Protein backbone atom coordinates (compact mmCIF):
# COMPACT_ATOMS: atom_id res chain seq x y z
CA UNK A 1 0.00 0.00 0.00
CA UNK A 2 2.82 2.41 0.77
CA UNK A 3 4.22 2.17 -2.72
CA UNK A 4 0.74 2.51 -4.24
CA UNK A 5 0.11 5.73 -2.32
CA UNK A 6 3.50 7.18 -3.24
CA UNK A 7 2.97 6.35 -6.90
CA UNK A 8 -0.51 7.88 -6.97
CA UNK A 9 0.52 11.22 -5.41
CA UNK A 10 1.49 12.54 -8.83
CA UNK A 11 -2.03 11.83 -10.13
CA UNK A 12 -3.91 13.52 -7.27
CA UNK A 13 -5.80 16.75 -7.82
CA UNK A 14 -5.11 19.94 -5.89
CA UNK A 15 -7.76 19.29 -3.21
CA UNK A 16 -6.53 15.76 -2.49
CA UNK A 17 -2.94 16.97 -2.25
CA UNK A 18 -3.99 19.74 0.14
CA UNK A 19 -5.82 17.25 2.37
CA UNK A 20 -2.82 14.95 2.44
CA UNK A 21 -0.49 17.86 3.14
CA UNK A 22 -2.66 18.78 6.12
CA UNK A 23 -2.42 15.38 7.80
CA UNK A 24 1.16 14.34 7.01
CA UNK A 25 2.96 16.65 9.47
CA UNK A 26 1.08 15.19 12.44
CA UNK A 27 1.80 11.67 11.18
CA UNK A 28 5.48 12.54 10.99
CA UNK A 29 5.73 14.15 14.42
CA UNK A 30 3.79 11.35 16.14
CA UNK A 31 6.24 8.74 14.84
CA UNK A 32 9.39 8.08 16.86
CA UNK A 33 12.59 9.69 15.57
CA UNK A 34 14.42 7.31 13.24
CA UNK A 35 11.45 4.98 12.79
CA UNK A 36 10.41 3.60 9.42
CA UNK A 37 7.02 5.30 9.77
CA UNK A 38 8.64 8.70 10.26
CA UNK A 39 10.98 8.15 7.30
CA UNK A 40 7.98 7.13 5.17
CA UNK A 41 5.94 10.17 6.24
CA UNK A 42 8.86 12.48 5.49
CA UNK A 43 9.38 10.98 2.04
CA UNK A 44 5.65 11.18 1.29
CA UNK A 45 5.59 14.83 2.40
CA UNK A 46 8.37 15.58 -0.09
CA UNK A 47 6.39 13.88 -2.87
CA UNK A 48 3.25 15.83 -1.98
CA UNK A 49 5.14 19.13 -1.98
CA UNK A 50 6.73 18.29 -5.35
CA UNK A 51 3.31 17.39 -6.78
CA UNK A 52 1.75 20.59 -5.43
CA UNK A 53 4.52 22.65 -7.02
CA UNK A 54 4.05 20.80 -10.32
CA UNK A 55 0.31 21.58 -10.23
CA UNK A 56 1.07 25.26 -9.63
CA UNK A 57 3.51 25.38 -12.56
CA UNK A 58 1.30 23.30 -14.85
Protein Blocks (a to p, Z undefined) as FASTA:
>chain_A
ZZmmmmmmmmpcfklmmmmmmmmmmmmmmpcghiaklmmmmmmmmmmmmmmmmmmmZZ
